[in-house]
Amino acid sequence: MADIRLITWNVNGLRAILRKNFYDFVKAYRPDVLCLQETRVDAQQCPHLDGFEHQFFNHSESKKGYSGTAILSTIAPINIRCLDADLEHPEGRILVAEFPQFFLVNTYVPNSQNLLQRLSYRVQVWDKALRTLACQLDKQKPVVLCGDFNVAHEPIDLANPNQNHFNAGFTDEERQSFSEHLAAGFVDVFRQQHPNVSKQYTWWSYRMRARERNIGWRIDYFLASQRLLPAITNCTLLTEVMGSDHAPVSLTLDLAKIQHG
């Protein structure tokens, strides 16, 4: 296999998406590896999903039916690790899959919440721990980091930046923290490929016909080690895919072009 397709998608409830269009989506887009966030299933509730021989789930231990991540793969990983950036509050937010050529980190970054109750925790504890993990892995082999980061990085990444400047997902602190991911050596692949393309979003509120009007935010990302860029052939927002308040994001890798070291 030369090219593989990775897709990340916040499904806003795995059991809900299974009752909608999940299998139609898989059939249409045929991901080799599918990373899911906000699965909201407990260990005993995990269904076996057709089409993926290898299935891994990380569950919230601190709050049942909350958060959660999954990696579904047609390719056997060398190793899989269920982690969380905050060991005192395990919410099932990180899964790390090791493949021969790269590490894949699937993450669901905490929302800073109303009144920014979780802002300090998110940027001072969680983001720093995630960045440390990614940098440690990057010393071994290239890293693909994907998922719902719950931040629009630049004004181009949301429809109404001025009105949302001090709201969760677009505070100066969250944006700076995301900038520090990039400064650590990781690239926002979609923005690198489409530097000036606007009105491209991955999340829309269910209120006020926001998706129909395309009043959205780009908060779901693929970040990659710089040395992976020659191997990335495509990064696309699959905004036509319905079923969740998030759209999936697709990344295609040419394995033969991955540079090690």
C-alpha positions, 0 to 999 in steps of 0.5 A, a space after each residue: 500500500 502506497 497511499 493511505 487515507 486518514 479521516 478525523 471526525 467528531 461524531 457527537 455521539 457514536 451511537 447517534 451517528 450509527 443510527 444516521 449515515 455512518 456506514 454510508 459515509 464509510 462506504 463513500 470515503 473508505 478511510 484506511 484509518 478513522 479517528 473519532 472524537 466525542 464517542 460518548 460510549 462506556 467500555 461495555 457499550 462499544 459496538 463492533 463496527 463493520 469494515 475495520 478489523 482493528 478497533 480501539 476505544 478510550 473511555 472517560 473514567 471520570 464521567 460516564 457517557 462523556 468525551 471519548 475517542 476511537 481509532 478504527 483501522 484496516 491496518 494493524 498498528 504496531 502498538 496502541 496506547 490509551 492516554 489522557 493529558 491529565 491523569 487526575 481527570 481521565 476523560 478518554 481524550 487521547 489515543 496513540 497508534 504507532 505504525 511503521 512509518 509514523 505515530 498517529 495521535 487522535 485527540 479531543 481537546 477540552 472545551 474551555 466552556 461557558 464563562 471560560 471556566 476551563 480555560 486555564 486548565 485547558 491551556 496551562 495543563 492539557 495543551 502543554 501535556 499534549 504538546 509534550 507528548 507529541 514532541 516526545 513521539 516526534 523524536 522517534 518518528 514523524 507524528 500525525 496529530 488529529 482531532 477536535 482542538 476546540 479552537 479557531 486559530 486565526 480570524 480566517 478560521 471562523 465566520 464572526 471573529 470580532 463577535 467571538 474574540 472573548 468566547 471559548 474557542 477564540 480567546 487569545 490564550 487558546 489561539 496562542 496555545 495552538 500557535 505553540 503547537 506550530 512553533 514546536 514543529 507541527 504544521 496545520 496541514 489544511 492551512 499550509 495547503 490553502 493559506 488564503 482560502 476562507 469560509 472553510 469550517 468544520 463545526 456549526 452550531 445547531 442554532 439559527 440554521 448556522 450550517 445552512 448559512 455557513 456560519 461556522 468555525 474550523 476547529 478540527 485539524 490535522 497537524 503533522 511533523 514538518 518532515 511529513 509534508 512531502 508525503 502529504 498529497 491531500 488534506 480536505 474538509 468533507 463539509 458535505 458529510 452530515 450527521 454531526 455538528 462537525 464535518 470530517 477532515 481527510 488526509 492522504 499520505 504517500 507512505 513511500 515518501 515519508 522521511 525518517 530521522 
